[in-house]
Amino acid sequence: MDTIKSFKGYGKVNELEQQAYEKKTRKRLIIIAVSSIVLIAVIIAAVAGVVIHNRNSESSPSSDSVPQTELSPAASLKAVCDTTRYPSSCFSSISSLPESNTTDPELLFKLSLRVAIDELSSFPSKLRANAEQDARLQKAIDVCSSVFGDALDRLNDSISALGTVAGRIASSASVSNVETWLSAALTDQDTCLDAVGELNSTAARGALQEIETAMRNSTEFASNSLAIVTKILGLLSRFETPIHHRRLLGFPEWLGAAERRLLEEKNNDSTPDAVVAKDGSGQFKTIGEALKLVKKKSEERFSVYVKEGRYVENIDLDKNTWNVMIYGDGKDKTFVVGSRNFMDGTPTFETATFAVKGKGFIAKDIGFVNNAGASKHQAVALRSGSDRSVFFRCSFDGFQDTLYAHSNRQFYRDCDITGTIDFIFGNAAVVFQSCKIMPRQPLPNQFNTITAQGKKDPNQNTGIIIQKSTITPFGNNLTAPTYLGRPWKDFSTTVIMQSDIGALLNPVGWMSWVPNVEPPTTIFYAEYQNSGPGADVSQRVKWAGYKPTITDRNAEEFTVQSFIQGPEWLPNAAVQFDSTL
């Protein structure tokens, strides 16, 4: 049985490793502080030189007459690589390529992606583990194979997003997309370690060490690419892109008119592509049968209407299943129900009743349930890695690990979420708005933590944001200690803002992942303008990475418009979500 002192969560870090990391982090921060001023000056000089050179080339055919001051290719590469967490591997891997004789930071970024892709492409052949006699370990290795394929797709998508025109500065929209996809690629690789690490066997510990060693280059190279796009191409795009003032309310721009109408309508009068009904009044009796009609990588929206009822099935929409919309008769009338769980031998990643990876997924008026129960520990109701996904008036019902917001950009509005330990977790860039978040009674001697955020790299644009929501008990029997969350990874980011917090909350507000060990100073946890009896911050934790309040300007960084939208995600219809504070 799990107690507050002994409970081991999904992907828990070792306490000694945590302490070693904190010592290493302090050393790294000192080094960064000393070198940052010089480094920033070099980067700005390099970036400005490229921009000025490009503009002069466009405005003057005889650019030979224009004085140019540029860094040498080696100096440019060093300046770019010095922005990364792993400058040595960045410089050595890129400089070995013949095309590295350039000062173009966008080309250097593409070269960094190439080495990351090459390394990750060869990784499956390195994935060896003595799993023949360990069925659970084999299932975890299968998760690794799946997420490595996803990560490779994200890296290839990133190259495609920047185009092939030499000397053209990437748009801010492209940069935003690439930041998201590279963040997801790192999350995918980390998910492999989580799947193996959650097992407690001799074979699993040996496999974990082997995989971590084999993954070192692929994770470092992907991290380098993310740092370059965030710190260099992001700066370049701001040189080139004017600031536009946009409308502040509405659905995100990526939703077409048909989708917005479906989301706006109180009753769904539009004709769906497929109808599912348990009583035989539709085309199909199961959701899985209807989804077989979806064409792979289709840019067209495919809508599935699921009539009232409980549909006991597990759904897995793969990365090539795009633009699916599924809607029911209400979050308390139409349910997808499953019971896969960790205790019965399934990796947490694979326990989801409903899992979706393909981009552009929308769900409305439907419930997702994992009814395995508290005694089965990790049991996910919904897992989403769908980029630009929307969940509107949905419910998510479970105990531990109910909702796995795994990766990419996600938005939840008017949803109900129930659970116990870490019941909203993952490393997506996700905003929950106007949702009802309801901790429930766990097993005896257990606690409740609403969130467990998994940001592992400082340049990932990820975090869990809960805005204008309510946090109240599910039922009348909640007596377990209840917290807003706990930092799962080294750079965990969670903000609770403008929400009503009930009296259920322990006054300290948050708890650490390792009992009695303060989390790394690199986390960012904050509260802003919350109300209710649980919103009093006077007794909150005193962590260096926790902010009991933030400024309005800081809070704006975590709104729908700033945090998950990006330049191409701006709202264009005056209903359904708040883009700003």
C-alpha positions, 0 to 999 in steps of 0.5 A, spaced: 500 500 500 502 506 498 503 512 503 505 519 503 512 517 505 513 511 501 509 512 494 512 512 488 510 515 482 510 514 475 517 515 472 520 517 479 527 520 480 532 517 485 533 521 491 541 521 490 540 523 483 536 529 485 541 531 490 546 531 485 542 534 479 541 540 484 549 541 485 550 540 478 545 545 476 547 550 481 554 550 478 551 551 471 547 557 473 554 560 476 557 559 469 551 561 465 551 568 469 558 569 468 558 568 461 551 570 459 553 578 457 558 576 453 554 570 449 548 575 448 552 580 445 556 575 440 549 572 438 546 579 437 551 581 433 551 575 429 543 575 428 543 582 426 549 581 421 545 576 418 539 580 418 542 586 415 546 582 410 539 579 408 536 586 407 542 590 404 542 584 399 535 585 397 535 592 397 541 593 393 543 589 387 551 591 388 551 589 395 559 589 394 559 596 396 556 595 402 560 594 408 559 588 411 562 585 418 560 578 419 563 572 424 567 567 421 563 560 420 567 557 426 565 563 430 558 563 428 557 556 429 561 557 436 556 563 438 550 558 436 552 552 439 554 556 446 546 558 446 545 550 447 545 546 454 551 541 450 555 546 446 561 541 445 556 536 442 553 541 438 559 544 435 563 537 434 557 534 431 555 540 426 562 542 424 564 535 422 559 536 416 561 539 410 556 544 409 558 547 416 562 552 412 556 558 413 554 563 417 547 563 416 544 561 423 538 557 420 542 553 415 546 551 422 539 549 425 538 545 419 544 541 420 543 540 427 536 537 426 540 533 421 545 530 426 539 529 431 535 525 425 541 521 423 542 519 430 535 517 432 534 513 426 539 509 428 537 508 435 532 502 434 538 498 432 541 500 439 535 498 443 537 491 446 534 489 453 534 482 456 526 482 455 525 475 453 523 473 460 520 479 462 513 480 459 513 487 462 519 489 460 518 487 453 512 492 453 516 498 456 521 497 450 515 496 445 513 503 448 520 506 446 519 503 439 513 507 438 515 514 441 522 514 438 518 513 431 514 519 433 520 523 435 523 522 428 517 524 425 517 531 429 524 532 427 522 531 420 516 536 420 521 541 423 525 541 417 519 541 412 516 547 416 522 552 415 522 551 407 528 550 403 529 558 400 536 560 402 537 566 406 530 567 408 528 568 415 523 563 418 517 566 420 515 567 427 509 562 426 514 557 423 518 558 429 513 557 434 511 550 430 518 548 430 519 549 438 512 545 439 515 539 435 522 539 438 519 540 445 515 534 443 520 530 440 524 530 447 518 528 451 517 522 446 524 520 448 523 521 455 517 517 455 521 511 453 525 512 460 519 513 464 516 507 461 522 502 463 523 506 469 517 505 472 518 498 473 522 495 479 526 489 476 533 487 476 532 487 468 529 493 468 534 497 471 539 494 467 535 496 461 534 503 463 542 504 464 543 501 457 537 505 454 540 512 457 547 511 455 544 509 448 540 515 448 545 520 450 547 523 443 540 523 440 537 527 446 543 532 446 542 533 439 535 534 439 536 539 445 541 543 441 536 544 436 531 546 440 535 551 444 538 554 437 530 555 434 528 558 441 534 563 442 537 564 435 531 563 430 526 566 435 530 572 435 531 572 428 523 572 426 522 578 431 527 582 427 523 580 421 516 580 423 511 586 425 507 586 431 500 585 430 494 586 434 489 581 434 482 580 436 482 577 443 476 572 444 474 566 440 476 559 437 483 558 435 484 560 428 486 553 426 479 551 427 475 552 420 468 555 419 465 548 420 468 546 426 467 552 429 459 551 428 459 544 430 463 547 437 458 553 437 451 549 436 447 547 442 445 541 438 449 538 433 445 539 426 450 538 421 451 531 418 457 527 421 461 522 417 459 517 421 454 515 426 455 510 432 449 507 436 449 502 441 442 500 439 443 499 432 440 506 430 447 508 427 451 506 422 456 502 427 455 500 434 462 501 436 467 507 435 473 503 433 469 501 427 467 508 425 474 510 425 476 505 420 473 510 415 478 515 417 483 516 411 490 517 413 493 524 413 487 527 411 487 534 411 479 534 411 475 534 417 472 527 419 466 527 424 463 522 428 457 522 432 456 517 438 449 517 441 448 516 448 451 510 451 457 507 455 462 504 449 466 499 452 472 499 448 480 502 447 481 507 442 488 509 439 488 514 434 495 513 431 500 519 429 497 519 421 490 519 423 489 527 422 483 532 424 478 527 427 472 530 431 468 526 435 462 528 439 456 525 443 450 527 447 453 530 453 459 529 457 454 525 462 451 521 457 456 518 452 462 515 455 468 511 452 470 506 458 476 502 459 480 499 465 487 498 462 492 499 468 499 498 471 498 493 476 495 488 471 501 489 467 500 495 462 505 500 461 502 507 464 503 510 457 498 504 454 493 504 459 489 510 456 482 508 454 482 513 449 489 515 446 490 520 440 496 522 437 494 525 430 494 532 429 487 537 429 483 532 434 477 535 437 472 532 442 466 535 444 460 533 449 463 526 451 466 522 457 472 518 457 473 513 463 478 509 466 474 504 471 480 500 473 479 503 480 484 506 485 487 499 487 490 499 480 494 505 481 496 508 474 490 508 469 489 513 464 482 515 461 485 519 456 492 520 453 493 526 448 499 528 444 495 531 438 497 538 436 492 543 436 487 539 439 481 541 443 476 538 448 470 542 449 465 540 454 468 533 456 469 529 462 475 525 464 474 520 470 479 516 473 483 515 479 491 516 479 493 519 472 486 520 469 488 525 464 495 524 460 496 531 456 503 528 453 505 533 448 504 538 443 499 544 444 492 542 447 486 546 450 480 544 454 474 548 456 468 547 460 471 540 462 470 536 468 476 532 471 476 527 477 482 523 480 487 522 485 494 522 484 497 526 479 491 526 475 493 531 470 500 530 468 504 530 462 509 535 458 504 538 453 503 546 452 496 545 455 491 550 458 485 548 462 480 554 462 473 554 465 474 547 467 471 543 474 477 539 477 475 535 482 480 531 487 476 524 490 478 520 495 484 515 494 486 509 498 487 509 505 494 513 507 494 516 500 494 523 498 491 527 492 496 531 487 492 535 482 498 536 477 505 533 475 508 536 470 514 533 466 518 539 463 525 536 463 529 541 458 529 549 460 527 550 452 521 546 452 515 551 451 511 546 455 507 547 462 500 546 465 496 552 466 489 552 469 485 558 468 478 561 471 477 554 473 474 551 480 477 546 484 472 542 489 471 535 492 468 530 488 463 527 493 462 529 500 467 524 503 474 527 501 479 527 507 485 525 504 491 531 504 490 534 497 495 539 493 495 543 487 501 538 484 508 536 485 514 537 480 515 531 476 521 533 472 527 538 473 524 544 469 516 543 471 512 549 470 505 549 472 501 556 473 494 556 477 490 563 475 484 566 476 481 560 479 476 558 485 480 553 490 475 550 495 477 548 502 479 541 500 487 544 499 492 543 504 495 550 506 502 548 504 499 548 497 504 543 493 508 537 495 515 535 493 516 529 488 521 526 493 519 527 500 522 532 504 527 534 499 526 541 496 525 541 488 530 544 483 530 551 483 529 550 476 522 549 476 517 554 475 510 554 480 506 560 481 499 562 483 495 568 480 489 572 482 485 565 485 480 566 490 476 561 495 478 558 502 484 554 499 487 560 495 490 563 501 498 563 500 500 565 507 502 558 509 505 555 502 511 552 500 518 556 500 521 553 494 525 557 490 522 555 484 515 557 487 512 564 486 506 565 491 504 571 486 506 574 479 505 580 476 500 581 470 505 581 465 508 575 467 501 572 468 500 574 460 505 569 458 501 563 460 494 565 457 491 562 451 494 567 446 501 567 449 502 560 451 499 555 446 497 559 440 503 562 437 502 567 431 498 563 427 493 560 433 490 567 434 482 567 435 477 569 430 470 568 433 467 572 439 465 566 443 468 560 447 475 562 450 478 567 453 485 569 449 487 573 455 487 575 462 
